[in-house]
Structures are given as C-alpha cells and as structure tokens.
Amino acid sequence: MGCLDKLPYEIILRHTSFAECREYLKKNFRELYTVAPGYKIFDVHIIGVPPISLAIEGNTIIFPFTKPCHGTFLVSVEDEEEATRIRKENYKK
C-alpha cells in the first residue's frame, strides 16, 4: 500500500512519543514485538526512536506511526495476512 491513509486504521493515542506508545502497549497487550526503525508494515516504513514496540491482538496490529508534520500516533489496523507475517518473522519479545 505505502500510505497509512489508504488503510482502515483507528487512532488509539494522538501526538504521543515512542516511549509512551511502548508503555501503553506493555500495559494493554500481551503479544508484543520489538522491531527496528525502518521495519515495514503494510509497505509503510516505521520511523522512530528504538526500541519500537508493536502489539498484535487477534488479527489487529497496534503500532506507532509518525506522519511528517503531524507527529506520532498509536494506531491499529486489522489485517490477518500482515499479522501472520509479523508473527512468522519471530520478533516476539
């Protein structure tokens, strides 16, 4: 896809930091993964301060996303194929 706006996403946190996203994910989700900056989700590169955490609940991926000129958001997108791919890459922490 290449653009978050083309996905059916939901915003969980607005104008936040990567540390705040990490803490929110730790407190609210059990299936956590750590990825490096530049990791691709839905053909969108995640940029930010490492370590970058993301979570999966069922088929929903919850991850921080920075939109230039708009800041960092914690968003969720439901997609079974992408959730399966992330799980298979074994980034689980």
Secondary structure, DSSP 4 states (H G I P E B T S, - for coil): ---GGGS-EEEEEEEE-HHHHHHHHHHH-SSEEEE-TT-EETTEE--SSSSEEEEEETTEEEEEEEETTTEEEEEEEE-HHHHHHHHHTT-B-
